[in-house]
Amino acid sequence: MDVLQAIRSRRAIRSYSSEPVDKKTISDLIDLAICAPSALNRQPWSFAVIEGRERLADLETAARAAWLDEDGALLASQPPEVAEHVRGLLQAGFPIFHEAPAAILMLAPRDDTTALIDTALAAQTLMLAAHGMGLGTCPVALSGAYFNVPATLADLGLPADVQVLLTVLIGNVAGPRPDMPARREPTVYWC
Ligand SMILES: Cc1cc2nc3c(=O)[nH]c(=O)nc-3n(C[C@H](O)[C@H](O)[C@H](O)COP(=O)(O)O)c2cc1C
């Protein structure tokens, strides 16, 4: 698949087969992700791998409970329109991890804007690479606030000074690949 075709045909995949993704494939994807550019070539990213549908299902249960718990602290930590959207999605039963067999957490140092850009570029590189290998991915922000609670980072064995910027689900696609959701005409200023 050439790069232009890959860019056009990559989709957020929300339906995965139960087939696991092996460790070598995940390592190869991370090796490709780090081909992304980074400011001053700092390569500030790191990665955490979570394997297994059951493990992700347990984390999804915990994340859902944390979002919707009685004191509402996690929702209150978000901008109001985000909190309202998240509450609506979760109350409607929208899945967080879509029964994917694995996830790669994209980690960036906290309070470092350029590192966030670098890590987001690495995430897109990883998703295109996975697509090129015939795998499906979905970027997930819905888990971010839960993963970034200090106790969750500690439970996962992650350092306290990183932030989980994005979760990238990964697996074999079940069923047909979705069509591209419509794109709006971009605003372009020719200066
Ligand atoms: C930062 C970010 C966060 C996202 N979070 C979620 C999410 O939590 N759950 C989900 O199912 N999709 C999530 N998506 C996927 C988007 O919904 C999807 O990319 C968008 O609808 C366009 O579809 P496409 O990727 O197939 O072109 C996220 C995408 C991005 C870039």
The ligand as a Tripos MOL2 file, in Angstrom:
@<TRIPOS>MOLECULE
LIG
   31    33     1     0     0
SMALL
NO_CHARGES

@<TRIPOS>ATOM
      1 C1         -7.6220   12.7900   19.8320 C.3       1 LIG1
      2 C2         -8.6600   11.8000   19.3820 C.ar      1 LIG1
      3 C3         -9.4730   11.1780   20.3130 C.ar      1 LIG1
      4 C4        -10.4170   10.2260   19.9270 C.ar      1 LIG1
      5 N1        -11.1230    9.5760   20.8940 N.ar      1 LIG1
      6 C5        -11.9620    8.5880   20.5330 C.ar      1 LIG1
      7 C6        -12.6160    7.8270   21.5420 C.ar      1 LIG1
      8 O1        -12.4410    8.0450   22.7540 O.2       1 LIG1
      9 N2        -13.4180    6.8140   21.1450 N.ar      1 LIG1
     10 C7        -13.5980    6.5130   19.7950 C.ar      1 LIG1
     11 O2        -14.3190    5.5670   19.4990 O.2       1 LIG1
     12 N3        -12.9900    7.2390   18.8200 N.ar      1 LIG1
     13 C8        -12.1760    8.2520   19.1570 C.ar      1 LIG1
     14 N4        -11.5090    8.9590   18.1910 N.ar      1 LIG1
     15 C9        -11.6980    8.6210   16.7790 C.3       1 LIG1
     16 C10       -12.4810    9.6990   16.0190 C.3       1 LIG1
     17 O3        -13.8400    9.6250   16.3880 O.3       1 LIG1
     18 C11       -12.2870    9.4810   14.5050 C.3       1 LIG1
     19 O4        -10.9190    9.6390   14.2000 O.3       1 LIG1
     20 C12       -13.1090   10.4690   13.6840 C.3       1 LIG1
     21 O5        -14.4840   10.2070   13.8330 O.3       1 LIG1
     22 C13       -12.7680   10.4030   12.1890 C.3       1 LIG1
     23 O6        -12.9060    9.0840   11.7190 O.3       1 LIG1
     24 P1        -11.6800    8.3430   10.9610 P.3       1 LIG1
     25 O7        -10.5310    8.2870   11.9370 O.co2     1 LIG1
     26 O8        -12.1990    6.9810   10.6100 O.co2     1 LIG1
     27 O9        -11.3340    9.1340    9.7570 O.co2     1 LIG1
     28 C14       -10.5840    9.9190   18.5540 C.ar      1 LIG1
     29 C15        -9.7720   10.5770   17.6020 C.ar      1 LIG1
     30 C16        -8.8170   11.4830   18.0120 C.ar      1 LIG1
     31 C17        -7.9390   12.1390   16.9650 C.3       1 LIG1
@<TRIPOS>BOND
     1     1     2 1
     2     2     3 ar
     3     2    30 ar
     4     3     4 ar
     5     4     5 ar
     6     4    28 ar
     7     5     6 ar
     8     6     7 ar
     9     6    13 1
    10     7     8 2
    11     7     9 ar
    12     9    10 ar
    13    10    11 2
    14    10    12 ar
    15    12    13 ar
    16    13    14 ar
    17    14    15 1
    18    14    28 ar
    19    15    16 1
    20    16    17 1
    21    16    18 1
    22    18    19 1
    23    18    20 1
    24    20    21 1
    25    20    22 1
    26    22    23 1
    27    23    24 1
    28    24    25 2
    29    24    26 1
    30    24    27 1
    31    28    29 ar
    32    29    30 ar
    33    30    31 1
@<TRIPOS>SUBSTRUCTURE
     1 LIG1         1 GROUP 0 **** ****
